[in-house]
Each structure stands twice: as structure tokens, then as C-alpha cells.
Amino acid sequence: MVKIANDPQASEYLPISTRCGCFASQRGFSAAPRHLHAFCFQNWPNAKIFSAQFNTAHFREGSRPNLRLMSACFERILSMSIRVRAKNATTCIEEVNEYVYLGRLLNHNNELEPELHRRRRAAWAAFNNIKNTTDALSCPRIRAQLFDSIVLPALTYGSEVWTFTQALSERVRVTHAALERRLVGISLSEQRQRNLHREDIRAQSEVRDPLLVIKKKKLGWAGHIMRRNDGRWTRLVQEWYPIGEKRPVGRPRMRWCDSLQKEISLFDGENLETHWSTIAKDRDHIR
């Protein structure tokens, strides 16, 4: 994966051969520089071919990539490296297994678990910063508002694009439950001794349900995508189906749209009544 930041005002196109990536057309295609965010390669030779084409940049004069934001992500660290020539200087792209982009940890396998670990640590760090204040507050409503405005955003940052499985959603719920207990001053052993359920702790804390917050954020982002008609890739990839490709053997990994289908779409028994994209386009329904 090579992450490239280009001039958003560039109007010319960079022709990319399908040998450099996994694309359907054998003749290649043209992509606007403002749309180039990441390139995925099946192997190292394909990446080298792309590097050679990139060095003969078809960008207009003055449109140069920001090399500080470029990185390469492969399944393993290779002894070779990609070298890109720009402004009469050759720069070696850093080879990494993962990197943080816009506050989110990205990796080659698109695994969400490492990012959830970062979100959990961020939530506990945010809570520890306000612990003395919450302990001094006697009003549960004000204490809950402070918690929801500082700790909850740290836990759910970037959740609009999370592909939630049942196990991952349970980890978020468990982390939030532990924060709730600390907020009301009840330990896990004390909760078990007093036979308190989650609903009892929630009644004392008065904080918001993190899973409902994540669901609303995902629905809002889905509506933002599906209402756009300017040909952006965020919508195109949701409506794109590969032609002439077969699915590998085994159960496919859950995709972002699959999680929306499960969480948001309306069913009448086993029959799909309203697709998630239709619901997302309705602003009144989201609110």
C-alpha cells in the first residue's frame, strides 16, 4: 500500500496500468490526482513497475506529491525499497506494516483490532484526565455530560468506518462498562456482590450507550456518502462489483456495507424491506 498526497487542484490525469494494481480493465484507466489516496500491489514487481511510471510523472508542471505523507505497507519488510524521484531528488519511501493516518491506525490486512486497542487506551487516558473533576461533581447529569463530551469521543473516534463484528462490538461495550464503573465508584467485584446488572450501572451513570452512538455515526456517514453525486470514490466503491472475478473459497470477511446491512436495514422476517442506502439518504430518519 503506497499512500500518496497530491495537489487537490491538479486537473490532469495519471495513467495507471493494471499491472500495478488489482483492476478489472486490462487497458488501465486514468485517475485524477485528487482521488489518489492508496495503491495496493499484489507483489513487489508490481510496485516497482508503478514506481517507474510514477517517476515519469504525467502530472502538470508544479503538481508534486508530498513525500512526507508517503509510505509503503507490505505483508513483510523487504530488503528492497521503492525510490521516487521528485524535484531532482530521489527519496526512499518508508516500508511499514502499519501507519497512523488522520488519527486512525491502518494496516495491510485492514484489521480493526489494533485500532480498537488504541481507542481503548485513548478513552482511559481521557477519563484519567477528568477523574478528579468527576469525583468532585455531585450532579449525575453534569457528570454524565462531561463523560460523554470527553471520554466517549475518544473511544468512538473514527467509528463511522468501522466494520463491526459481534466480538469487536463486545470489546467496546466491555471497555465502556469498565469506565462506567469507575465513574460511579463501583468495582467489578462489588458489582457482582451486590448483584447489579448493566442496566443498574447505566441508571446511576446516566451516560450514553456507545454502540448506539457508533450506529448513529455510521448511519450519518453512510448518508453523507450516498447523497453525493459528484463521482467520489467513497460512493463508487460501495456500488462497484468486480467483473470476471470469483470469490475465494471460504466465508468472506465482513465488509463495511455488510455491517450496515445488518445494523440498519429493515427486514420483514427474512425478506429485505428497506436497504440501508435508502434509509441513509433520508436525513429526517437519521435525525
BATIKOL-536723 format. One record per residue (C-alpha): x, y, z; residue number from 1. Coordinates in Angstrom, 1 decimal, decimal comma, always signed. Layout:
N
<<X Y Z> NUM>
...
***
This chain:
287
<<+0,0 +0,0 +0,0> 1>
<<+1,5 +3,3 -1,1> 2>
<<-0,2 +6,4 +0,3> 3>
<<+0,2 +9,5 -1,9> 4>
<<-0,9 +13,0 -1,2> 5>
<<-1,3 +15,1 -4,3> 6>
<<-2,3 +18,6 -5,2> 7>
<<-6,1 +18,7 -5,0> 8>
<<-6,3 +21,3 -7,6> 9>
<<-4,5 +19,2 -10,2> 10>
<<-6,8 +18,6 -13,2> 11>
<<-4,6 +16,3 -15,3> 12>
<<-4,7 +12,5 -15,0> 13>
<<-2,1 +9,9 -14,3> 14>
<<-2,5 +6,8 -16,4> 15>
<<-2,0 +3,6 -14,3> 16>
<<-1,5 +0,2 -15,8> 17>
<<-3,4 -2,7 -14,3> 18>
<<-0,1 -4,5 -13,8> 19>
<<+0,5 -2,0 -11,0> 20>
<<-2,7 -3,0 -9,1> 21>
<<-5,7 -5,1 -9,0> 22>
<<-8,0 -3,5 -11,5> 23>
<<-10,6 -5,1 -13,8> 24>
<<-9,7 -3,5 -17,1> 25>
<<-6,6 -4,8 -18,9> 26>
<<-6,1 -1,5 -20,7> 27>
<<-5,6 +0,5 -17,5> 28>
<<-7,5 +3,6 -16,5> 29>
<<-7,0 +7,3 -15,7> 30>
<<-7,4 +8,6 -12,2> 31>
<<-7,5 +12,2 -11,1> 32>
<<-4,6 +13,0 -8,8> 33>
<<-7,0 +14,4 -6,2> 34>
<<-8,5 +10,9 -6,0> 35>
<<-5,3 +9,1 -5,4> 36>
<<-5,1 +8,0 -1,8> 37>
<<-3,7 +4,5 -1,8> 38>
<<-2,4 +1,9 -4,2> 39>
<<-2,4 -1,8 -3,4> 40>
<<+0,0 -4,2 -5,0> 41>
<<-0,1 -8,0 -5,2> 42>
<<+3,7 -8,3 -5,2> 43>
<<+6,9 -6,4 -5,2> 44>
<<+7,5 -6,4 -9,0> 45>
<<+4,1 -4,7 -9,5> 46>
<<+5,2 -2,0 -7,0> 47>
<<+8,4 -1,5 -8,9> 48>
<<+6,5 -1,0 -12,1> 49>
<<+4,4 +1,6 -10,5> 50>
<<+7,5 +3,4 -9,2> 51>
<<+8,9 +3,5 -12,7> 52>
<<+5,7 +5,0 -14,1> 53>
<<+5,4 +7,4 -11,2> 54>
<<+8,9 +8,7 -11,9> 55>
<<+7,8 +9,7 -15,4> 56>
<<+5,0 +11,7 -13,8> 57>
<<+2,2 +12,8 -16,0> 58>
<<+1,2 +15,5 -13,6> 59>
<<+1,2 +19,0 -14,8> 60>
<<+4,2 +21,2 -14,0> 61>
<<+4,2 +22,3 -10,4> 62>
<<+2,0 +19,5 -9,1> 63>
<<+4,3 +17,4 -6,9> 64>
<<+3,5 +14,8 -4,3> 65>
<<+4,0 +15,5 -0,6> 66>
<<+6,8 +12,9 +0,1> 67>
<<+6,4 +13,3 +3,9> 68>
<<+3,0 +11,7 +3,7> 69>
<<+4,1 +8,8 +1,5> 70>
<<+4,6 +5,3 +3,0> 71>
<<+4,6 +1,7 +1,8> 72>
<<+2,8 -1,1 +3,6> 73>
<<+3,5 -4,7 +2,8> 74>
<<+2,9 -8,1 +4,5> 75>
<<+6,6 -8,3 +5,4> 76>
<<+9,6 -5,9 +5,4> 77>
<<+11,6 -6,4 +2,2> 78>
<<+15,2 -5,8 +1,7> 79>
<<+14,4 -3,7 -1,4> 80>
<<+12,8 -0,3 -1,3> 81>
<<+10,8 +2,0 -3,6> 82>
<<+12,6 +5,1 -4,7> 83>
<<+10,7 +8,1 -6,1> 84>
<<+12,3 +10,9 -7,9> 85>
<<+10,7 +14,4 -7,4> 86>
<<+12,2 +17,8 -7,7> 87>
<<+15,5 +16,4 -8,9> 88>
<<+15,9 +14,4 -5,7> 89>
<<+15,4 +10,7 -5,1> 90>
<<+13,5 +9,8 -2,0> 91>
<<+13,1 +6,3 -0,5> 92>
<<+9,6 +5,6 +0,6> 93>
<<+9,4 +4,1 +4,1> 94>
<<+8,4 +0,5 +4,4> 95>
<<+6,0 -0,2 +7,3> 96>
<<+3,5 -2,8 +8,4> 97>
<<+1,1 -0,1 +9,7> 98>
<<+0,8 +3,6 +10,0> 99>
<<-1,5 +6,2 +11,6> 100>
<<-3,4 +8,4 +9,1> 101>
<<-5,9 +11,1 +10,3> 102>
<<-5,8 +9,6 +13,8> 103>
<<-6,5 +6,0 +12,7> 104>
<<-4,2 +3,1 +12,6> 105>
<<-4,1 +1,5 +9,1> 106>
<<-2,6 -1,9 +8,3> 107>
<<-2,2 -4,1 +5,2> 108>
<<-4,8 -6,6 +6,4> 109>
<<-7,3 -3,9 +7,3> 110>
<<-7,7 -5,4 +10,8> 111>
<<-9,7 -3,3 +13,2> 112>
<<-8,4 -4,9 +16,5> 113>
<<-5,2 -2,9 +16,7> 114>
<<-7,2 +0,4 +16,2> 115>
<<-9,6 -0,7 +19,0> 116>
<<-6,7 -1,1 +21,4> 117>
<<-5,6 +2,4 +20,6> 118>
<<-9,2 +3,7 +21,1> 119>
<<-9,4 +1,9 +24,5> 120>
<<-6,1 +3,4 +25,7> 121>
<<-7,2 +6,8 +24,5> 122>
<<-10,5 +6,5 +26,3> 123>
<<-8,8 +5,6 +29,6> 124>
<<-6,3 +8,4 +29,2> 125>
<<-9,2 +10,9 +28,6> 126>
<<-11,0 +9,6 +31,7> 127>
<<-8,0 +9,8 +33,9> 128>
<<-7,6 +13,5 +33,0> 129>
<<-11,1 +14,3 +34,3> 130>
<<-11,2 +11,7 +37,1> 131>
<<-10,7 +14,3 +39,9> 132>
<<-13,4 +16,5 +38,4> 133>
<<-16,0 +13,8 +38,1> 134>
<<-15,3 +12,6 +41,6> 135>
<<-16,0 +16,2 +42,9> 136>
<<-19,3 +16,5 +41,0> 137>
<<-22,4 +15,6 +42,9> 138>
<<-24,9 +16,1 +40,0> 139>
<<-25,1 +12,8 +37,9> 140>
<<-26,4 +14,7 +34,8> 141>
<<-23,5 +17,1 +34,7> 142>
<<-21,0 +14,3 +35,4> 143>
<<-22,5 +12,2 +32,5> 144>
<<-22,4 +15,2 +30,1> 145>
<<-18,7 +15,7 +30,9> 146>
<<-18,0 +12,0 +30,3> 147>
<<-20,0 +11,9 +27,0> 148>
<<-18,2 +15,0 +25,7> 149>
<<-14,6 +13,9 +26,5> 150>
<<-14,3 +10,2 +27,1> 151>
<<-16,9 +8,9 +24,6> 152>
<<-15,5 +10,7 +21,6> 153>
<<-12,0 +9,3 +22,4> 154>
<<-13,5 +5,8 +22,4> 155>
<<-15,5 +6,1 +19,2> 156>
<<-13,2 +8,3 +17,1> 157>
<<-13,3 +7,1 +13,5> 158>
<<-16,1 +4,6 +14,2> 159>
<<-18,0 +5,8 +11,1> 160>
<<-15,9 +3,4 +9,0> 161>
<<-15,6 +0,5 +11,4> 162>
<<-16,6 -2,9 +10,3> 163>
<<-18,2 -4,3 +13,4> 164>
<<-18,3 -8,0 +14,3> 165>
<<-20,0 -9,2 +17,4> 166>
<<-16,7 -9,8 +19,1> 167>
<<-15,4 -6,3 +18,4> 168>
<<-18,6 -4,7 +19,5> 169>
<<-18,5 -6,6 +22,7> 170>
<<-15,0 -5,3 +23,4> 171>
<<-16,2 -1,8 +23,0> 172>
<<-19,1 -2,5 +25,3> 173>
<<-16,8 -4,1 +28,0> 174>
<<-14,4 -1,1 +27,9> 175>
<<-17,2 +1,3 +28,2> 176>
<<-18,7 -0,7 +31,1> 177>
<<-15,4 -0,6 +33,0> 178>
<<-15,3 +3,2 +32,5> 179>
<<-18,8 +3,5 +33,8> 180>
<<-18,0 +1,6 +37,0> 181>
<<-15,0 +3,9 +37,6> 182>
<<-17,3 +6,8 +37,0> 183>
<<-19,8 +5,8 +39,7> 184>
<<-17,1 +4,4 +42,0> 185>
<<-18,1 +0,7 +41,9> 186>
<<-15,6 -2,1 +41,3> 187>
<<-16,3 -5,2 +39,4> 188>
<<-16,2 -7,4 +42,5> 189>
<<-18,6 -5,0 +44,3> 190>
<<-21,0 -5,1 +41,3> 191>
<<-21,1 -8,9 +41,5> 192>
<<-21,5 -9,0 +45,3> 193>
<<-24,5 -6,5 +45,0> 194>
<<-25,8 -8,4 +42,0> 195>
<<-26,0 -5,3 +39,9> 196>
<<-26,7 -5,6 +36,2> 197>
<<-25,5 -3,3 +33,4> 198>
<<-28,9 -1,5 +33,4> 199>
<<-28,4 -0,7 +37,1> 200>
<<-25,0 +0,8 +36,5> 201>
<<-26,3 +2,8 +33,5> 202>
<<-29,1 +4,2 +35,6> 203>
<<-26,5 +5,5 +38,1> 204>
<<-24,1 +6,9 +35,5> 205>
<<-26,7 +8,3 +33,0> 206>
<<-24,2 +8,1 +30,2> 207>
<<-25,0 +7,3 +26,6> 208>
<<-24,8 +3,8 +25,1> 209>
<<-21,6 +3,6 +23,0> 210>
<<-23,0 +1,1 +20,5> 211>
<<-25,9 +3,4 +19,7> 212>
<<-23,6 +6,3 +19,3> 213>
<<-21,4 +4,3 +16,9> 214>
<<-24,5 +3,2 +14,9> 215>
<<-25,8 +6,8 +14,6> 216>
<<-22,3 +8,0 +13,4> 217>
<<-22,1 +5,2 +10,8> 218>
<<-25,6 +6,0 +9,6> 219>
<<-24,7 +9,7 +9,3> 220>
<<-21,5 +8,9 +7,3> 221>
<<-23,4 +6,4 +5,1> 222>
<<-26,0 +9,1 +4,3> 223>
<<-23,2 +11,6 +3,6> 224>
<<-21,7 +9,2 +1,1> 225>
<<-24,9 +8,0 -0,6> 226>
<<-26,3 +11,6 -1,1> 227>
<<-23,2 +12,7 -3,1> 228>
<<-23,5 +12,7 -6,8> 229>
<<-20,1 +14,1 -7,8> 230>
<<-18,4 +10,8 -8,6> 231>
<<-16,4 +10,5 -5,5> 232>
<<-14,6 +7,2 -4,8> 233>
<<-16,3 +6,8 -1,4> 234>
<<-19,6 +6,2 -3,2> 235>
<<-18,2 +4,4 -6,2> 236>
<<-16,5 +1,7 -4,2> 237>
<<-19,8 +1,0 -2,4> 238>
<<-21,6 +0,4 -5,7> 239>
<<-18,8 -1,3 -7,5> 240>
<<-18,9 -5,1 -8,3> 241>
<<-15,9 -6,9 -9,8> 242>
<<-16,4 -8,3 -13,3> 243>
<<-14,9 -11,6 -14,2> 244>
<<-13,6 -12,3 -10,7> 245>
<<-14,5 -15,2 -8,5> 246>
<<-14,8 -15,1 -4,7> 247>
<<-12,2 -17,2 -2,9> 248>
<<-13,2 -20,4 -1,1> 249>
<<-14,5 -19,9 +2,4> 250>
<<-16,6 -17,4 +4,3> 251>
<<-15,9 -13,9 +3,1> 252>
<<-14,8 -11,2 +5,6> 253>
<<-17,4 -8,8 +6,7> 254>
<<-17,3 -5,5 +4,8> 255>
<<-18,4 -2,1 +6,0> 256>
<<-21,6 -2,3 +3,9> 257>
<<-22,3 -5,8 +5,3> 258>
<<-22,3 -4,3 +8,8> 259>
<<-24,6 -1,6 +7,7> 260>
<<-26,9 -4,2 +6,1> 261>
<<-27,1 -6,0 +9,5> 262>
<<-27,4 -3,0 +11,7> 263>
<<-29,5 -0,5 +9,7> 264>
<<-31,5 -2,3 +7,0> 265>
<<-35,2 -3,1 +7,8> 266>
<<-36,3 -6,7 +7,4> 267>
<<-39,8 -8,3 +7,3> 268>
<<-38,9 -11,7 +8,6> 269>
<<-36,1 -12,9 +6,3> 270>
<<-37,1 -10,5 +3,4> 271>
<<-35,3 -7,2 +2,9> 272>
<<-37,8 -4,4 +3,2> 273>
<<-35,7 -1,3 +3,1> 274>
<<-32,0 -1,3 +2,1> 275>
<<-29,5 +0,7 +4,3> 276>
<<-28,6 +3,0 +1,5> 277>
<<-32,3 +4,1 +1,2> 278>
<<-32,5 +4,8 +4,9> 279>
<<-29,2 +6,6 +4,9> 280>
<<-30,4 +9,1 +2,2> 281>
<<-33,3 +10,2 +4,4> 282>
<<-32,0 +13,0 +6,6> 283>
<<-35,1 +13,1 +8,7> 284>
<<-34,8 +9,4 +9,5> 285>
<<-31,2 +9,8 +10,6> 286>
<<-32,1 +12,7 +13,0> 287>
***
